[in-house]
Structure formats: C-alpha cells, structure tokens
Amino acid sequence: MRINRKRLTTQSGMTLIELMIAMTVLAVGLVGIMAIVVAALYGNSRNRLDTAATLISQQVIEQMADMPATTSPTFIIKDCAGVSWTVNTAAGALNVPVGATLKGTNGATWVANDIDFNVAQPGAGYFMNYTACSTNGSAGLVYDVRWNITSTGGGFTKNVVVAARPKNAATAMYFTIPVQLKTVLGS
C-alpha cells in the first residue's frame, strides 16, 4: 500500500491554537467596544442632568428679568410634583449679596461668585427643591436650585447668580458640578 506523503503534509483550515488566538483578539475588541458604549450612555445621562439643571436655572432668571430691577416682587414657579415655590427677587443693601451663599474666599478667584453648595440651603424664597418632569409627565429628578442677588449700580441693576444641581440619592454616586448662570438685570 502506498501512502501519499503530499496529502499528509499539506494542511487546510486552522489549528486549535490559531482559533483560540483569533477568539481572544475578537473578545478583547468586543470588550473595548462595550466599554465605549457604556461610556457614551453615561455621558448621555450626565448631559441630560446638566440640560435639565440649565433649563430650570434659565427659567428663574427669565422670570426675574421680566421685573424691574428697582422693585423686589416675588413670583411663583410650579414644578412637576405640583409644589409651588416662591421666588424672592429682593436684593440687600448696595453691593451686599442676599440669598444663597457665594464661595467668596472659600474657593479660587474665578469661582468666587459661584454659589456654594457645601453650606446649608439659604432662607425661604432663595432656594427650591424643584422636581423636574420625567419623560412620561410624572415627577422626575429633584434639583437643588439656589440664587443670589446683589444690588449694584446705585440700586438700578442687580447681579443675579442662579445655580442648580441634582439632589436625588440616585445621582449621589456621581460627582455633579452645579450649573451656574449669571446675569445682570436692570437698566
């Protein structure tokens, strides 16, 4: 009986080791792609929180802007939980901040006029625990919203700082930087 040596030495297909190496490379690639997907989902969630905080802060500033800076009326904002929050627009004496505590000398120079969330909430009328609407119209996340008003320009203008950040325990595992909106109201 004759054995065809040519047939025994030629191989077609992959060996088991080659197959295992290919599967390992594929698995590493898939794990990398999944990490990117998870990071994108996390980023999307953070952006949604920041957008809602910005919209709430903007709502407060826009309603303050509708009132003359020389007056100090209050107005009501109603959240999705049905709670009515009284917003006080009164400023203190000239160049004396009123409302939420500013960082001042507790922070770097560029954040000295930012609202400090490391202190207790200010008095009534200068903060609210605003409940945002969720996608189906029900109550969603709660935001800690605070504002500070400083009378400037001889009492004809007001510097207003409004800040908001998520308050829920669900977001406590993430470090959230508060949204800070600043404007000058008046003539």
mmCIF file of the C-alpha atoms, coordinates in Angstrom:
data_MODEL
# 
_entry.id   MODEL 
# 
loop_
_atom_site.group_PDB 
_atom_site.id 
_atom_site.type_symbol 
_atom_site.label_atom_id 
_atom_site.label_alt_id 
_atom_site.label_comp_id 
_atom_site.label_asym_id 
_atom_site.label_entity_id 
_atom_site.label_seq_id 
_atom_site.pdbx_PDB_ins_code 
_atom_site.Cartn_x 
_atom_site.Cartn_y 
_atom_site.Cartn_z 
_atom_site.occupancy 
_atom_site.B_iso_or_equiv 
_atom_site.pdbx_formal_charge 
_atom_site.auth_seq_id 
_atom_site.auth_comp_id 
_atom_site.auth_asym_id 
_atom_site.auth_atom_id 
_atom_site.pdbx_PDB_model_num 
ATOM 1   C CA . MET A 1 1   ? 0.000   0.000   0.000  1.00 0.00 ? 1   MET A CA 1 
ATOM 2   C CA . ARG A 1 2   ? 1.305   3.344   -0.997 1.00 0.00 ? 2   ARG A CA 1 
ATOM 3   C CA . ILE A 1 3   ? 0.860   6.426   1.242  1.00 0.00 ? 3   ILE A CA 1 
ATOM 4   C CA . ASN A 1 4   ? 0.551   9.764   -0.439 1.00 0.00 ? 4   ASN A CA 1 
ATOM 5   C CA . ARG A 1 5   ? 3.014   11.877  1.533  1.00 0.00 ? 5   ARG A CA 1 
ATOM 6   C CA . LYS A 1 6   ? 1.976   15.040  -0.222 1.00 0.00 ? 6   LYS A CA 1 
ATOM 7   C CA . ARG A 1 7   ? -1.503  14.682  1.151  1.00 0.00 ? 7   ARG A CA 1 
ATOM 8   C CA . LEU A 1 8   ? -0.284  14.235  4.725  1.00 0.00 ? 8   LEU A CA 1 
ATOM 9   C CA . THR A 1 9   ? 1.926   17.309  4.797  1.00 0.00 ? 9   THR A CA 1 
ATOM 10  C CA . THR A 1 10  ? -0.495  19.857  3.349  1.00 0.00 ? 10  THR A CA 1 
ATOM 11  C CA . GLN A 1 11  ? -2.937  21.379  5.764  1.00 0.00 ? 11  GLN A CA 1 
ATOM 12  C CA . SER A 1 12  ? -6.188  23.172  5.125  1.00 0.00 ? 12  SER A CA 1 
ATOM 13  C CA . GLY A 1 13  ? -8.046  25.104  7.836  1.00 0.00 ? 13  GLY A CA 1 
ATOM 14  C CA . MET A 1 14  ? -6.902  26.423  11.218 1.00 0.00 ? 14  MET A CA 1 
ATOM 15  C CA . THR A 1 15  ? -5.318  24.693  14.148 1.00 0.00 ? 15  THR A CA 1 
ATOM 16  C CA . LEU A 1 16  ? -6.919  24.852  17.570 1.00 0.00 ? 16  LEU A CA 1 
ATOM 17  C CA . ILE A 1 17  ? -4.289  27.312  18.836 1.00 0.00 ? 17  ILE A CA 1 
ATOM 18  C CA . GLU A 1 18  ? -4.853  29.664  15.915 1.00 0.00 ? 18  GLU A CA 1 
ATOM 19  C CA . LEU A 1 19  ? -8.580  29.531  16.571 1.00 0.00 ? 19  LEU A CA 1 
ATOM 20  C CA . MET A 1 20  ? -8.098  30.336  20.254 1.00 0.00 ? 20  MET A CA 1 
ATOM 21  C CA . ILE A 1 21  ? -5.845  33.303  19.436 1.00 0.00 ? 21  ILE A CA 1 
ATOM 22  C CA . ALA A 1 22  ? -8.418  34.644  16.961 1.00 0.00 ? 22  ALA A CA 1 
ATOM 23  C CA . MET A 1 23  ? -11.212 34.300  19.531 1.00 0.00 ? 23  MET A CA 1 
ATOM 24  C CA . THR A 1 24  ? -9.103  36.114  22.165 1.00 0.00 ? 24  THR A CA 1 
ATOM 25  C CA . VAL A 1 25  ? -8.430  39.006  19.798 1.00 0.00 ? 25  VAL A CA 1 
ATOM 26  C CA . LEU A 1 26  ? -12.138 39.187  18.946 1.00 0.00 ? 26  LEU A CA 1 
ATOM 27  C CA . ALA A 1 27  ? -13.112 39.110  22.650 1.00 0.00 ? 27  ALA A CA 1 
ATOM 28  C CA . VAL A 1 28  ? -10.691 41.937  23.501 1.00 0.00 ? 28  VAL A CA 1 
ATOM 29  C CA . GLY A 1 29  ? -12.126 44.013  20.665 1.00 0.00 ? 29  GLY A CA 1 
ATOM 30  C CA . LEU A 1 30  ? -15.706 43.398  21.780 1.00 0.00 ? 30  LEU A CA 1 
ATOM 31  C CA . VAL A 1 31  ? -14.883 44.320  25.390 1.00 0.00 ? 31  VAL A CA 1 
ATOM 32  C CA . GLY A 1 32  ? -13.337 47.580  24.148 1.00 0.00 ? 32  GLY A CA 1 
ATOM 33  C CA . ILE A 1 33  ? -16.421 48.383  22.088 1.00 0.00 ? 33  ILE A CA 1 
ATOM 34  C CA . MET A 1 34  ? -18.700 47.655  25.054 1.00 0.00 ? 34  MET A CA 1 
ATOM 35  C CA . ALA A 1 35  ? -16.636 49.996  27.243 1.00 0.00 ? 35  ALA A CA 1 
ATOM 36  C CA . ILE A 1 36  ? -17.123 52.753  24.683 1.00 0.00 ? 36  ILE A CA 1 
ATOM 37  C CA . VAL A 1 37  ? -20.887 52.109  24.584 1.00 0.00 ? 37  VAL A CA 1 
ATOM 38  C CA . VAL A 1 38  ? -21.135 52.236  28.404 1.00 0.00 ? 38  VAL A CA 1 
ATOM 39  C CA . ALA A 1 39  ? -19.126 55.490  28.488 1.00 0.00 ? 39  ALA A CA 1 
ATOM 40  C CA . ALA A 1 40  ? -21.400 57.001  25.830 1.00 0.00 ? 40  ALA A CA 1 
ATOM 41  C CA . LEU A 1 41  ? -24.525 56.035  27.785 1.00 0.00 ? 41  LEU A CA 1 
ATOM 42  C CA . TYR A 1 42  ? -23.067 57.546  30.966 1.00 0.00 ? 42  TYR A CA 1 
ATOM 43  C CA . GLY A 1 43  ? -22.150 60.748  29.110 1.00 0.00 ? 43  GLY A CA 1 
ATOM 44  C CA . ASN A 1 44  ? -25.657 60.973  27.673 1.00 0.00 ? 44  ASN A CA 1 
ATOM 45  C CA . SER A 1 45  ? -27.169 60.633  31.141 1.00 0.00 ? 45  SER A CA 1 
ATOM 46  C CA . ARG A 1 46  ? -24.881 63.335  32.570 1.00 0.00 ? 46  ARG A CA 1 
ATOM 47  C CA . ASN A 1 47  ? -25.745 65.657  29.685 1.00 0.00 ? 47  ASN A CA 1 
ATOM 48  C CA . ARG A 1 48  ? -29.464 65.138  30.356 1.00 0.00 ? 48  ARG A CA 1 
ATOM 49  C CA . LEU A 1 49  ? -28.969 66.102  34.018 1.00 0.00 ? 49  LEU A CA 1 
ATOM 50  C CA . ASP A 1 50  ? -26.972 69.203  33.079 1.00 0.00 ? 50  ASP A CA 1 
ATOM 51  C CA . THR A 1 51  ? -29.530 70.255  30.463 1.00 0.00 ? 51  THR A CA 1 
ATOM 52  C CA . ALA A 1 52  ? -32.406 69.999  32.934 1.00 0.00 ? 52  ALA A CA 1 
ATOM 53  C CA . ALA A 1 53  ? -30.445 71.977  35.557 1.00 0.00 ? 53  ALA A CA 1 
ATOM 54  C CA . THR A 1 54  ? -29.669 74.659  32.960 1.00 0.00 ? 54  THR A CA 1 
ATOM 55  C CA . LEU A 1 55  ? -33.315 74.929  31.902 1.00 0.00 ? 55  LEU A CA 1 
ATOM 56  C CA . ILE A 1 56  ? -34.511 75.288  35.497 1.00 0.00 ? 56  ILE A CA 1 
ATOM 57  C CA . SER A 1 57  ? -31.897 77.984  36.224 1.00 0.00 ? 57  SER A CA 1 
ATOM 58  C CA . GLN A 1 58  ? -32.777 79.767  32.997 1.00 0.00 ? 58  GLN A CA 1 
ATOM 59  C CA . GLN A 1 59  ? -36.475 79.710  33.915 1.00 0.00 ? 59  GLN A CA 1 
ATOM 60  C CA . VAL A 1 60  ? -35.738 81.503  37.199 1.00 0.00 ? 60  VAL A CA 1 
ATOM 61  C CA . ILE A 1 61  ? -33.535 84.127  35.522 1.00 0.00 ? 61  ILE A CA 1 
ATOM 62  C CA . GLU A 1 62  ? -36.025 84.800  32.712 1.00 0.00 ? 62  GLU A CA 1 
ATOM 63  C CA . GLN A 1 63  ? -38.871 85.367  35.134 1.00 0.00 ? 63  GLN A CA 1 
ATOM 64  C CA . MET A 1 64  ? -36.673 87.702  37.205 1.00 0.00 ? 64  MET A CA 1 
ATOM 65  C CA . ALA A 1 65  ? -35.769 89.589  34.032 1.00 0.00 ? 65  ALA A CA 1 
ATOM 66  C CA . ASP A 1 66  ? -39.444 90.405  33.433 1.00 0.00 ? 66  ASP A CA 1 
ATOM 67  C CA . MET A 1 67  ? -39.494 92.570  36.580 1.00 0.00 ? 67  MET A CA 1 
ATOM 68  C CA . PRO A 1 68  ? -37.869 95.977  37.045 1.00 0.00 ? 68  PRO A CA 1 
ATOM 69  C CA . ALA A 1 69  ? -34.582 95.836  38.940 1.00 0.00 ? 69  ALA A CA 1 
ATOM 70  C CA . THR A 1 70  ? -35.717 98.702  41.181 1.00 0.00 ? 70  THR A CA 1 
ATOM 71  C CA . THR A 1 71  ? -38.554 96.558  42.599 1.00 0.00 ? 71  THR A CA 1 
ATOM 72  C CA . SER A 1 72  ? -38.428 93.382  44.664 1.00 0.00 ? 72  SER A CA 1 
ATOM 73  C CA . PRO A 1 73  ? -41.552 91.361  43.941 1.00 0.00 ? 73  PRO A CA 1 
ATOM 74  C CA . THR A 1 74  ? -41.929 87.645  44.433 1.00 0.00 ? 74  THR A CA 1 
ATOM 75  C CA . PHE A 1 75  ? -43.305 85.199  41.904 1.00 0.00 ? 75  PHE A CA 1 
ATOM 76  C CA . ILE A 1 76  ? -44.324 81.547  41.906 1.00 0.00 ? 76  ILE A CA 1 
ATOM 77  C CA . ILE A 1 77  ? -42.788 78.656  39.993 1.00 0.00 ? 77  ILE A CA 1 
ATOM 78  C CA . LYS A 1 78  ? -44.679 75.360  39.968 1.00 0.00 ? 78  LYS A CA 1 
ATOM 79  C CA . ASP A 1 79  ? -42.764 72.103  39.487 1.00 0.00 ? 79  ASP A CA 1 
ATOM 80  C CA . CYS A 1 80  ? -43.941 68.749  38.108 1.00 0.00 ? 80  CYS A CA 1 
ATOM 81  C CA . ALA A 1 81  ? -44.767 67.440  41.578 1.00 0.00 ? 81  ALA A CA 1 
ATOM 82  C CA . GLY A 1 82  ? -47.329 70.261  41.886 1.00 0.00 ? 82  GLY A CA 1 
ATOM 83  C CA . VAL A 1 83  ? -45.328 72.190  44.500 1.00 0.00 ? 83  VAL A CA 1 
ATOM 84  C CA . SER A 1 84  ? -45.483 75.978  44.210 1.00 0.00 ? 84  SER A CA 1 
ATOM 85  C CA . TRP A 1 85  ? -42.176 77.660  45.016 1.00 0.00 ? 85  TRP A CA 1 
ATOM 86  C CA . THR A 1 86  ? -41.984 81.347  45.925 1.00 0.00 ? 86  THR A CA 1 
ATOM 87  C CA . VAL A 1 87  ? -39.047 83.099  44.284 1.00 0.00 ? 87  VAL A CA 1 
ATOM 88  C CA . ASN A 1 88  ? -37.850 86.206  46.110 1.00 0.00 ? 88  ASN A CA 1 
ATOM 89  C CA . THR A 1 89  ? -36.173 88.859  43.947 1.00 0.00 ? 89  THR A CA 1 
ATOM 90  C CA . ALA A 1 90  ? -35.282 91.237  46.791 1.00 0.00 ? 90  ALA A CA 1 
ATOM 91  C CA . ALA A 1 91  ? -31.698 92.423  46.933 1.00 0.00 ? 91  ALA A CA 1 
ATOM 92  C CA . GLY A 1 92  ? -29.976 93.684  50.049 1.00 0.00 ? 92  GLY A CA 1 
ATOM 93  C CA . ALA A 1 93  ? -28.095 96.907  50.539 1.00 0.00 ? 93  ALA A CA 1 
ATOM 94  C CA . LEU A 1 94  ? -25.885 98.140  47.729 1.00 0.00 ? 94  LEU A CA 1 
ATOM 95  C CA . ASN A 1 95  ? -23.190 95.540  46.905 1.00 0.00 ? 95  ASN A CA 1 
ATOM 96  C CA . VAL A 1 96  ? -24.319 93.210  49.717 1.00 0.00 ? 96  VAL A CA 1 
ATOM 97  C CA . PRO A 1 97  ? -25.246 89.727  48.423 1.00 0.00 ? 97  PRO A CA 1 
ATOM 98  C CA . VAL A 1 98  ? -28.559 88.235  49.581 1.00 0.00 ? 98  VAL A CA 1 
ATOM 99  C CA . GLY A 1 99  ? -29.746 84.657  49.246 1.00 0.00 ? 99  GLY A CA 1 
ATOM 100 C CA . ALA A 1 100 ? -27.543 81.662  48.629 1.00 0.00 ? 100 ALA A CA 1 
ATOM 101 C CA . THR A 1 101 ? -24.009 81.806  49.992 1.00 0.00 ? 101 THR A CA 1 
ATOM 102 C CA . LEU A 1 102 ? -21.312 82.608  47.445 1.00 0.00 ? 102 LEU A CA 1 
ATOM 103 C CA . LYS A 1 103 ? -17.943 80.838  47.594 1.00 0.00 ? 103 LYS A CA 1 
ATOM 104 C CA . GLY A 1 104 ? -16.130 84.148  48.100 1.00 0.00 ? 104 GLY A CA 1 
ATOM 105 C CA . THR A 1 105 ? -12.728 83.474  49.619 1.00 0.00 ? 105 THR A CA 1 
ATOM 106 C CA . ASN A 1 106 ? -13.518 79.764  50.117 1.00 0.00 ? 106 ASN A CA 1 
ATOM 107 C CA . GLY A 1 107 ? -12.629 78.998  46.511 1.00 0.00 ? 107 GLY A CA 1 
ATOM 108 C CA . ALA A 1 108 ? -10.338 80.054  43.738 1.00 0.00 ? 108 ALA A CA 1 
ATOM 109 C CA . THR A 1 109 ? -10.671 83.582  42.364 1.00 0.00 ? 109 THR A CA 1 
ATOM 110 C CA . TRP A 1 110 ? -12.507 82.508  39.217 1.00 0.00 ? 110 TRP A CA 1 
ATOM 111 C CA . VAL A 1 111 ? -15.286 80.823  41.253 1.00 0.00 ? 111 VAL A CA 1 
ATOM 112 C CA . ALA A 1 112 ? -15.603 83.471  43.988 1.00 0.00 ? 112 ALA A CA 1 
ATOM 113 C CA . ASN A 1 113 ? -19.054 84.482  42.694 1.00 0.00 ? 113 ASN A CA 1 
ATOM 114 C CA . ASP A 1 114 ? -20.330 80.913  42.336 1.00 0.00 ? 114 ASP A CA 1 
ATOM 115 C CA . ILE A 1 115 ? -22.950 79.564  44.708 1.00 0.00 ? 115 ILE A CA 1 
ATOM 116 C CA . ASP A 1 116 ? -21.555 77.322  47.447 1.00 0.00 ? 116 ASP A CA 1 
ATOM 117 C CA . PHE A 1 117 ? -23.470 74.036  47.766 1.00 0.00 ? 117 PHE A CA 1 
ATOM 118 C CA . ASN A 1 118 ? -21.311 72.948  50.726 1.00 0.00 ? 118 ASN A CA 1 
ATOM 119 C CA . VAL A 1 119 ? -23.355 75.124  53.097 1.00 0.00 ? 119 VAL A CA 1 
ATOM 120 C CA . ALA A 1 120 ? -26.970 74.800  54.213 1.00 0.00 ? 120 ALA A CA 1 
ATOM 121 C CA . GLN A 1 121 ? -29.737 75.986  51.920 1.00 0.00 ? 121 GLN A CA 1 
ATOM 122 C CA . PRO A 1 122 ? -30.498 79.706  52.192 1.00 0.00 ? 122 PRO A CA 1 
ATOM 123 C CA . GLY A 1 123 ? -33.661 81.183  53.654 1.00 0.00 ? 123 GLY A CA 1 
ATOM 124 C CA . ALA A 1 124 ? -37.088 80.735  52.126 1.00 0.00 ? 124 ALA A CA 1 
ATOM 125 C CA . GLY A 1 125 ? -37.519 82.431  48.789 1.00 0.00 ? 125 GLY A CA 1 
ATOM 126 C CA . TYR A 1 126 ? -33.886 81.952  47.744 1.00 0.00 ? 126 TYR A CA 1 
ATOM 127 C CA . PHE A 1 127 ? -33.906 78.196  47.078 1.00 0.00 ? 127 PHE A CA 1 
ATOM 128 C CA . MET A 1 128 ? -36.199 75.423  45.908 1.00 0.00 ? 128 MET A CA 1 
ATOM 129 C CA . ASN A 1 129 ? -36.069 71.659  45.611 1.00 0.00 ? 129 ASN A CA 1 
ATOM 130 C CA . TYR A 1 130 ? -37.525 71.662  42.124 1.00 0.00 ? 130 TYR A CA 1 
ATOM 131 C CA . THR A 1 131 ? -38.932 68.381  40.798 1.00 0.00 ? 131 THR A CA 1 
ATOM 132 C CA . ALA A 1 132 ? -38.395 68.127  37.056 1.00 0.00 ? 132 ALA A CA 1 
ATOM 133 C CA . CYS A 1 133 ? -40.806 66.309  34.768 1.00 0.00 ? 133 CYS A CA 1 
ATOM 134 C CA . SER A 1 134 ? -39.883 62.871  33.569 1.00 0.00 ? 134 SER A CA 1 
ATOM 135 C CA . THR A 1 135 ? -40.444 61.683  30.004 1.00 0.00 ? 135 THR A CA 1 
ATOM 136 C CA . ASN A 1 136 ? -43.965 60.409  30.673 1.00 0.00 ? 136 ASN A CA 1 
ATOM 137 C CA . GLY A 1 137 ? -45.072 63.556  32.530 1.00 0.00 ? 137 GLY A CA 1 
ATOM 138 C CA . SER A 1 138 ? -44.619 62.100  36.011 1.00 0.00 ? 138 SER A CA 1 
ATOM 139 C CA . ALA A 1 139 ? -42.294 63.535  38.629 1.00 0.00 ? 139 ALA A CA 1 
ATOM 140 C CA . GLY A 1 140 ? -38.622 63.040  37.832 1.00 0.00 ? 140 GLY A CA 1 
ATOM 141 C CA . LEU A 1 141 ? -35.376 64.059  39.495 1.00 0.00 ? 141 LEU A CA 1 
ATOM 142 C CA . VAL A 1 142 ? -35.254 66.670  42.229 1.00 0.00 ? 142 VAL A CA 1 
ATOM 143 C CA . TYR A 1 143 ? -32.871 69.597  41.716 1.00 0.00 ? 143 TYR A CA 1 
ATOM 144 C CA . ASP A 1 144 ? -31.416 71.796  44.444 1.00 0.00 ? 144 ASP A CA 1 
ATOM 145 C CA . VAL A 1 145 ? -31.820 75.302  42.961 1.00 0.00 ? 145 VAL A CA 1 
ATOM 146 C CA . ARG A 1 146 ? -30.380 78.366  44.722 1.00 0.00 ? 146 ARG A CA 1 
ATOM 147 C CA . TRP A 1 147 ? -29.945 82.010  43.769 1.00 0.00 ? 147 TRP A CA 1 
ATOM 148 C CA . ASN A 1 148 ? -28.100 85.043  44.997 1.00 0.00 ? 148 ASN A CA 1 
ATOM 149 C CA . ILE A 1 149 ? -28.989 88.659  44.248 1.00 0.00 ? 149 ILE A CA 1 
ATOM 150 C CA . THR A 1 150 ? -26.700 91.652  44.713 1.00 0.00 ? 150 THR A CA 1 
ATOM 151 C CA . SER A 1 151 ? -27.893 95.226  44.185 1.00 0.00 ? 151 SER A CA 1 
ATOM 152 C CA . THR A 1 152 ? -25.409 97.177  42.058 1.00 0.00 ? 152 THR A CA 1 
ATOM 153 C CA . GLY A 1 153 ? -25.292 100.364 40.007 1.00 0.00 ? 153 GLY A CA 1 
ATOM 154 C CA . GLY A 1 154 ? -26.893 102.606 42.605 1.00 0.00 ? 154 GLY A CA 1 
ATOM 155 C CA . GLY A 1 155 ? -29.816 100.198 43.015 1.00 0.00 ? 155 GLY A CA 1 
ATOM 156 C CA . PHE A 1 156 ? -30.781 100.284 39.325 1.00 0.00 ? 156 PHE A CA 1 
ATOM 157 C CA . THR A 1 157 ? -29.252 96.920  38.478 1.00 0.00 ? 157 THR A CA 1 
ATOM 158 C CA . LYS A 1 158 ? -28.963 93.512  40.137 1.00 0.00 ? 158 LYS A CA 1 
ATOM 159 C CA . ASN A 1 159 ? -26.314 90.854  39.692 1.00 0.00 ? 159 ASN A CA 1 
ATOM 160 C CA . VAL A 1 160 ? -28.088 87.500  39.771 1.00 0.00 ? 160 VAL A CA 1 
ATOM 161 C CA . VAL A 1 161 ? -26.465 84.087  40.119 1.00 0.00 ? 161 VAL A CA 1 
ATOM 162 C CA . VAL A 1 162 ? -28.704 81.017  39.812 1.00 0.00 ? 162 VAL A CA 1 
ATOM 163 C CA . ALA A 1 163 ? -27.296 77.523  40.318 1.00 0.00 ? 163 ALA A CA 1 
ATOM 164 C CA . ALA A 1 164 ? -28.857 74.068  40.158 1.00 0.00 ? 164 ALA A CA 1 
ATOM 165 C CA . ARG A 1 165 ? -27.696 70.502  40.628 1.00 0.00 ? 165 ARG A CA 1 
ATOM 166 C CA . PRO A 1 166 ? -29.408 67.114  41.005 1.00 0.00 ? 166 PRO A CA 1 
ATOM 167 C CA . LYS A 1 167 ? -30.324 66.259  44.586 1.00 0.00 ? 167 LYS A CA 1 
ATOM 168 C CA . ASN A 1 168 ? -31.567 62.648  44.336 1.00 0.00 ? 168 ASN A CA 1 
ATOM 169 C CA . ALA A 1 169 ? -29.746 59.792  46.003 1.00 0.00 ? 169 ALA A CA 1 
ATOM 170 C CA . ALA A 1 170 ? -29.720 58.032  42.615 1.00 0.00 ? 170 ALA A CA 1 
ATOM 171 C CA . THR A 1 171 ? -27.164 60.569  41.392 1.00 0.00 ? 171 THR A CA 1 
ATOM 172 C CA . ALA A 1 172 ? -25.166 60.667  44.631 1.00 0.00 ? 172 ALA A CA 1 
ATOM 173 C CA . MET A 1 173 ? -22.633 58.169  43.293 1.00 0.00 ? 173 MET A CA 1 
ATOM 174 C CA . TYR A 1 174 ? -21.624 60.664  40.605 1.00 0.00 ? 174 TYR A CA 1 
ATOM 175 C CA . PHE A 1 175 ? -19.815 63.910  41.201 1.00 0.00 ? 175 PHE A CA 1 
ATOM 176 C CA . THR A 1 176 ? -22.065 66.574  39.720 1.00 0.00 ? 176 THR A CA 1 
ATOM 177 C CA . ILE A 1 177 ? -20.832 70.067  39.063 1.00 0.00 ? 177 ILE A CA 1 
ATOM 178 C CA . PRO A 1 178 ? -23.656 72.570  39.614 1.00 0.00 ? 178 PRO A CA 1 
ATOM 179 C CA . VAL A 1 179 ? -24.836 74.607  36.656 1.00 0.00 ? 179 VAL A CA 1 
ATOM 180 C CA . GLN A 1 180 ? -24.151 78.307  37.380 1.00 0.00 ? 180 GLN A CA 1 
ATOM 181 C CA . LEU A 1 181 ? -25.921 81.010  35.346 1.00 0.00 ? 181 LEU A CA 1 
ATOM 182 C CA . LYS A 1 182 ? -25.036 84.650  35.939 1.00 0.00 ? 182 LYS A CA 1 
ATOM 183 C CA . THR A 1 183 ? -26.652 87.796  34.584 1.00 0.00 ? 183 THR A CA 1 
ATOM 184 C CA . VAL A 1 184 ? -27.169 91.496  35.245 1.00 0.00 ? 184 VAL A CA 1 
ATOM 185 C CA . LEU A 1 185 ? -30.775 92.648  35.435 1.00 0.00 ? 185 LEU A CA 1 
ATOM 186 C CA . GLY A 1 186 ? -31.947 96.246  35.078 1.00 0.00 ? 186 GLY A CA 1 
ATOM 187 C CA . SER A 1 187 ? -31.060 99.294  33.087 1.00 0.00 ? 187 SER A CA 1 
# 
